[in-house]
């Protein structure tokens, strides 16, 4: 599709608006988790599933919908995903039990996946290579604006209107984005039109990913190891299928590209190390520091404010400077920030927490858009949707691994009980252990980021 500059700007606006929604939802829910936990009398592990269920559904369907969008049209998948996301937001808001809420979070994750799998690919179908980094930087600003507004708006909404209001406000956003996309997205983007969907691979993939992710979430239970082992075996079978079909769900030849592979590994490691931050600091501020959801949200805003300011600059720089250099510096700054959180205690001043969050925000801004630019710049145009879906899957799997680390440590240190004053000491010990693990993981991620090389 050949877009005029004005229409190109409108496409950027719509895709950036859609990129705002998912992080807005996730970060605002983090602030509301203690209130949700009390409303449904949820223990620490079950409470974690409010976030994990969304991520699990997203990880299952991101790659399949990226491929389906390349073949049948990214606009169709985008609009259908926004509709599912909007309806499921209403369903989450009226949930009457913890299990009902978790079930509808799964549906919300599927809708969000359909949007994410296609929005970046639509954006890069419109912008030429020399403007790709700048466009991605602006798009990532939408992501970080969502992360920035989520804690603040979520805290206010939860404090004054209850946790359900967070889901209800997403209905409004969803309807507006659907209307804008319907008007702006004229024609269709389907660079792999005529190719076939690998339904056998689709089915096996959707068995393997949740088995591994669910297993990680229930380790150290014995069943967790069985699920992980079975999932890995099924995933091996999936790779065997993909190597033998003519038009696979995932073109394994993409991974022969050093830049593509190492950039995706870097994304997986980065999100594995950092996703726990919002979840843990929100709980720490409300349980240990005694803050209200509104006050905790204001503190948490400090990280995405820095992300929002510096992401466009990092994106533009990645058009002129090796994305690997920028992303590696960003990973190093994030590692330092995670290490500083290991020293949290009940007397830690709020200014210390804000300063560390800002440092991590700068590191994340320098990593995210340059790393995405490296991935998307290393593939042919007809694989943009798939490449976007793969890096998105790395992001989601990293988030799941991060939640898995939280669940394992919580299970071993706190147990399957509701977080209360009697176990605040165990909770704080868990937080320190998780941040130490995250520091080590993030430090390890600096190396694949450094040696990835340049796009060819």
N, C-alpha and C positions, 0 to 999 in steps of 0.2 A: 504494500500500500504506500502510495506516494503522498506525504503530508506536507501542506504548506506550513511556513513558520508559525503563523498564528494558531493553526490547529495543533501543531506540535506542542506549543505552549499549553494548550488546553488539555492535551493528553497527559503532559507532565503534571498538571494540576490535579487531574482526576486520580492518576495512579499514586501521587503523593498523598492525597486525601485518604485513599484506601489503605496506604501503608501506615497511616496514623492509627487506624482502628484497633488492630490486633495488639500492639504494645500498650495502647491506652487501656484496653480491656484488662490485659494481664497485670499491668502495674497498679491499676486501681483496685483490682481484686486482692492483690497482695496486702494492701492497707486494710481491706475489709475482712481478711481471714480470721482474726481473733473474734470479731463480731459474729461471723458466720459459724465459727466453731462453737460459740456459746449458744447460738440460736438452735443448733441441731445436736448439741452435746457430743461433738466429734472429738475423738482422740487425736493425738498429734499425727499419726500415720494416715488416718482417714482424711484429716484436714489437708494433708499434702496432696491427696488425690483430686481436690478441687482444681489444682493447677495441672497435675500430672495427666489427668484424663484428657484434657484439651490438647496437651502436647503429644500424647500417644496417638490420638486420632489424626493429628496433623502429620506426624511422622509416617503413618501408614499410607496416606493418600497423596502426599505431595508429589512424589516422582510420577505415579500413574497419571495424575491430573495434568502435570506438566507436559507429559507425552501426548495425552488426549487433546490438550489445547493446541499443540503443534499440528496435529492432524486435522481435527474437526473445527478449530477456530478458538482463539484465545478469548475473544469477546464473549462468545456463548458461555464458556466456562466461568469467566469473570462474573457475568451478570447472574448466572445460576448460583454461584457461590455467595454473592452478596445477598441474594434472596434467602438462602438457607441460613446464613449468619444472622440476618435480621429477625427471622421467625424464631430461631432458637434462642436469641437473646430474650425475647418475650417469654419463652417457655422457661428459661432459667430464672427469670424474675418471679414467676408464679410457683416455683418449686416448693413443695410442702414437706420434703424430707431431704436428707443428705444424699441418698442414693438417686433420687429424682434429679437433684441438681447436678450430680456427677454425670448422669446419663445425658442430660441436655447439653452439658459442657462438651461431651463427645461430639454431638451433632454440631455444635458451634465450631468445634475444631475442624470438622470436615468442610464447613462453609468457608472458614477462614483460609483453609488450605487451597481451595479452588481459586480464591482471589490472589493469594500470594504466589501460587504456581504460575500465574499468567500476567500479573501486573508489571513485574520487572521486564519480562520478555516483551510485552506490548511496548513499554517505554523504549527499550533498546531496538525494537523494530522500526521505531520512528526517528531516533536520533542517530546521526552518522558517528563513526568511530572517534573522530576528533572532538566531539562534544559529549561522548559517553560518560567520562568521569565527572564532568560538571553536572550532568543530568542525574547521575547516581548520587552525587553528593547532596543535591536538593531533595531527591527521593528519600535518602537516609535521614535528612533533616525532618521529614514527615514522620519517620519512625521514631526519632528521638523526641520530637514534639509530643508524640503520644506517650512516650515513657515519661516525659516531663510533666505533662498535664494530668496523667493518670493518678499519681499519688495525691496531688493537690485536690483535683476534682473528686477523686474517690473518697478522700478523707472528709471533705465537706458534705458530699452526698450521703455517705454512711452516717455521719454525725447527726445530720438534720433530717434525713428522709429514709434512713435504713439501707441495708446492703442491696436490696432489690433495685433501688433506683439506679445503681451502676449499670445494670443490664437494660433498664428501660431507656436510658439516655442513648444507648447504642442503637436502639430502634430508629430514633430520629436520624442519627448519622447514616445508618444503613439506607434508609429511604432516600435521603438527599444524594448519596453517592450513586445509587441505582439510577436516579433521574438524570444526573449529570453524565454518567457513562452512556446511557441510552442516547443522549443527545450528541455527545462528543465523539464516541467511537463509531464512526461511519465506515461501512464496509466490514472487512474481517481480516484477521491475521492468521494464516494457516500455512506456514512455510513448508510443512511436511504433508500437505494435502495429497490424498491418494494412497498414502502408506497405511499399513494395517496396525491395529493395536494388538500387542502381544498379551492376549487375555490369560493364557496359561501362566506367563511370567507375572502378570498382575495378581492373580490369585495366590500364587506361591509367595510373592513378595509381601502381600497383606496378611499372610500367616506368620512369616519369619520375623518381621519387624516388631509386631506387638508381643510376640513370645519373648524375644530378647529384652524388650523394654519392660515388660511386666515382670519378668524374672529378676531384672536388676532392682526393680522397685521393692521386691519382697525378700531379697537377700538381707540377712543371713539365714532365713528359713531354708531348709533343705529343698523345698519345692522351687525356690528361686533359682538354684543352681541347675535343676532339671529343666526348667523353662528356658534358661539361657542356653544350655547345651543343645536342647531340641531346636531352639530358634536358629542357632548357628548352623546346625546340620541342614535345616530347611533352607537357610540363606545360601549355603554351599550348593544345594540342589538348584536354587534360583540362578546362581552364576553359571552353572552347567547348562541350564536351559538357554540362558541369554547368549552363551557362546556358540549355540547351534541353530538359532533361528535367524531368518534373513532380516527381519525388521524387529529387533528386540526392544523391550521396554526401556532398557538402559544400554546404550551403545558402549560396550566395554572398551572400545578403541579410544574413547575420550580419555581414559585413564593412562594411556601411553604418553600423553602430554604431561610433562613434568610440572609445568606451571599450574595446569588444571588440578592435578592430583594433590600437590603439596599445598595449594591454596585452600582446597577443600579440607585437607587434614588440619590446617591451621585454624579454619573456622570451627571445626568440630572441637578442637582443644580449647579455643578461646571461650566458646559458649559453655563448655563443660566446667570451666573454671569460674565463670562470671555470673551465670544465671542465678546462683544461690544468693547473690548479694541483696537484691530487693526483697526476697522472701525472708531472709534471716534478719536483716536490719530492721524491717518493719516489725517483726515479732519482738526483737530486742528492744526497740524504742517503746513499744506499748507494754510489754511484760516487765522488763527490767527497769526502764526509765519512767514508767508510769504515764506516758504521753497518751493523749487522745488520738484517734485515727486522723483527725484534721491536723494536729501538730506534727505527727509522724510523717504525714504526707508532705508537709512543707519542708521538712528536713530532707526527705528523699528526692525532692525536686532538684537539689543541688547537682546531682550527677547528670541527669539529662539536659539541664541548662547548658552545661559545658559541651555535651555531645552536640546539641543543636547549633551552638555557635560555631564550633570548629569542623563539623562534618562537611559543609560545602567547601571550605578551604582545603581539607584533606582530599576531597574528591577532585577538585580542580588541579591540585598539585600532582595527583596520580596520573594526569594526562601528560605531565612533563617529566616527572621523577619516577623512578622504578617503584611500582606499588609495593614490591617486597620490602624495600627499605623503610617506607612509611609504616607499613603494617607491623614490621618487626619492632620499630621504635614504640609503636602503640602497645604491642604485647608486653614489652619490657616495663613500660609505665604502669600497666594494669597489674603486672606481677608485684611491683613494689606496693601498690595500693592494697592488694589482697594481703600481703605480708603484714602491713600496718594494722589490719583488722584483727590479726591474731592476738593482739594485746588488749582487746576490749575487756572491760570489767564494769561493775556497777557504777564506779565513780568517773568513768571516761567522760570528759566534757563534750558537749554537743558540737563545739567548734572543731574538735578533732575529727569527729565523724563526718562533718560537712567537708572539711579539707580533704580527707581521704576519698570521699565520694567524688569530689571535683577532680582529683588526680586520676581516678579510675575513668571518669567521664572523658577526660582528655585522651587517655590511652585508647579507649574504645572508639572515639571519633577518628583517631589516626589509623586504627586497624580496619574498621568495618567497610567503608566505601572503597578505599584502595584495594582491599582484598577481593571485594565483589567485582571491581573493575578488572582485576587480574583474571578472575575466573571467566567472566563473560567475554573478555577480549581474546580468550584462547580457543574459542570454538567457532564453527561455521554458523551462519545466520539461522539455518534450519534447525539447529540444536539449541537455540537461545532459551526456549521454554524448558527443555530438559535440563540445561545447565543451571538455569535459575532454580529449578525444582531440586536439583542435586545439592546445590549449596544451601538451599533452604532446609533440606533434609539433614544436612550436617549440622545446621544451626539447631534444629529441633531435637536431633539425637543428642547433641551436646547439652541442651536444656534438660532432656530426660536423664542423661547421665548425672547431671548436677543434682536433680531432684532425687535420683537414686542414691547418690552419696549422702544427701540429707536424711533420707529414710533409713539407710543402713546405720548411720551414726545415731540417729534418734532412737532406733530400735535397741541398739546396744547400750546406750547411755541412759536414756529416759525411760524406754519401754512404751508399750501401747496404752498410754494413759493421757488424760487431758492435761495440758500445761497449766500448772497452778503454782501459787507461792511456795508450796512445800517442795517442789522440784525445780525451782528457778536456778539453783546452783548447778544441777545436772544439765539444764537447758543451756546455760552460759558455757559450760564445759564443752557441750556439743558444738556450739557456735565456733569456739576457738579451734576445735579439731577440724571442722569442715573448712574453715578459712586456711588452715595450714595445708590441708590436702589440696585445696584450690590453688594455693600459691605454688606448690610443687608442679601441679598439672600445667599451669599457665607458663611457668618458667620453661618447661619442656617444649611448649609450643613455639617458643622463640626460634628454635633451630629449623624446623621445616619452613617457617616463614622466611628465614634468611637465605636458605639455599635453593629456593624455588626457581630462580633464574628469571629471564624476561620473556614476554610474549613474543612469539615468532609469527 
